[in-house]
Amino acid sequence: MSRQEAREQYLEAQKLGQKEYKNCILQGKYPYLQVLDEILFDPMVAGRVNLGLLEIPTEQIVGTKSAGRVEAFAANFMPLLPEKSEFATKWITLCEAHLSAEGIRDPIRCYEYLGRFYVQEGNKRVSVLKSYGAATIPAYVTRLVPVWTDDPQVRAYYEFLDTYRMTGLYRVYFTRPGSFSKLQAALGFERDHVWTEEDRRRFLSGFTYFRDAFRKLGGDALPVTAADALVVWLKVYPFDQLRTSTPAELQKTLGSVWADVQVLGETDPIAVNTAPVETEEDKGLLGRLVSAMFPAHLTVAFINQLDPETSPWTRAHLQGARVMQEALGNQVTTLIYNNVGIEEQAEHAMEEAVKAGAQVLFTTTAPLISACRKIAVRYPNVRVLNCSVSMPYTGVRTYYSRIYEGKFISGAIAGAMSKNDVLGFVGSYPIFGVPAGINAFALGAQLTNPRARVKLLWSCVPGDPMEELARQGIECISTLDITSPDQFQGKRGVCQLQADGQVRLLASPYWNWGAFYIRLVRSILNGGWEVLNSDKGCQQAVNYWWGMDSDVVGIKLSPDLPEGIRVLAEILRKGLADGSISPFHREIRSQDGTLRNDGARWLTPEEILHMDWLCDTVDGSIPAFDELLARSQGMVRLQGVYRDQIPADKEGVLL
């Protein structure tokens, strides 16, 4: 190759450097290479590790070790100095070597810190190879391990160290905890599987194309990595499709989940909606315009994982569907699909519903979320909902109820009715919303008995919690709630154990799914669906989390409850419904002594929903994942307050 070709390459690279320099200046960014010595000090380094000779990705080479010659390069490593300079002459000579049969053979030397590389020797070699789009470059690497802190970047890096130990790849870098175990599961590997050379080749053969699609869709401008985006994509599509898709097909499939990729970088990826959009004032101009264009009829399908003959939860949702149908009449047509399983059967049932004309799909259990995501991608104009909480998927909206409001009232009743200062509470699962219910019960009990403490046991771990609480002499106990207003209470809700062994029923919070379905479907008919997030450039995922103000949560009182306590319960119910009362608008300390609220502020819905702590008047703890019964682990893996810390299971739903 001629020196003239190398010279022309320098001039092209120089143009790219000048463009990058100008863009950085306009955006208020530093226009030259990052200098490791200027951003890192010895107290920040926990240790140094000599990794030897590696092939490192050029895209992760971001700077230089020291400040010498730093102004010769723009931030993208492209040259800035004039063609007649000594620097340019050496650059062109290296370029000639690269274009010749000999090539650039000498590895560079660099330091790696937080997954990025800083060149000690070989800046011009990096510049030449980057100008040709080289994917990797040989390098002698010294890793600088940062001192552990709670900084999200440092925490992500320490997780990367475990990832690197198993993959040997720098390209597999995540910003979100738990992502690597999800990748392992999606690839069909056990969570501790160490990749072979064949595994690496197989992965890179698909990931390279995926990264190109990620960049074409604007991924480099997001605060997430291509590996983060891949995990989102793998929740819908199989890995082998990466290697069989054309670039256009791959870009299209990534585009179908792109909103979920964007949400990863949002501070608040999920919008918690606490009340229905129903009135003209609620909807605003956009909603009123949409209402005028919206059809007057909807076909609504209910997809149930279990059979109503054996599942009270399914029966409650079907009762809600019937109530909705009766209330809305000829505005809706209802389709019912029962006992559909969680994967292929569920997808098939939803496909059948869409073919039958369904415009809205309600799936009534959390394990159906995976099938929901696949259907939402295939049918973006169908409104898909899943009965769960805190799922960061823009194509599937989730819905649940603020049952903690009922727990607050039942706590006040228990505190007033108990003959001693210790109450019992049987928790269901350590999932989103349950700690809020436990805490609300404890705070309600303190309204009527300031000395009240709550003994917490769980039904999701081995043992009989009711029997154990009774053995400890605890008479007033809060157990699981009833799932509909008309369900027989049995021993659910708050009950009082009598001296003769009989159980006196006091009250039970309940879920009113009929009220929820009426209000949400009516909101859809009126254009309320489109109003949410209409003012945001990046759409959030939506979680409907309604309560007593929407009649979605209620409390069933025993007929023989003392009149004074009945009046108190009604006062609390009205206060919760009109927003004048909140269980958490007071001074609260958690078990470790942390002040969670000084009493001067109202906790946000997000703070309440994501509580993972217990009040200091609760005796007991949130069980760890490995303490749970096997049948309980699936629900906690999906909805657990610590779900991001649970390694993914290759046989389970990939969240």
PyMOL commands that set and color helices and strands:
alter all, ss='L'
color gray80, all
select helices_A, chain A and resi 3-26+36-39+42-44+58-60+70-72+86-99+123-131+152-167+179-186+197-216+219-221+226-234+240-244+247-256+258-264+280-293+312-331+344-355+366-378+404-417+434-448+465-471+513-525+528-531+548-550+563-578+605-609+625-627+630-639+643-645
alter helices_A, ss='H'
color red, helices_A
select strands_A, chain A and resi 34-35+45-57+61-64+108-113+116-121+136-146+270-273+298-303+332-337+360-363+383-386+396-401+422-427+453-458+476-478+494-497+503-511+541-546+553-557+587-589+595-598+618-619
alter strands_A, ss='S'
color yellow, strands_A
deselect
rebuild
show_as cartoon
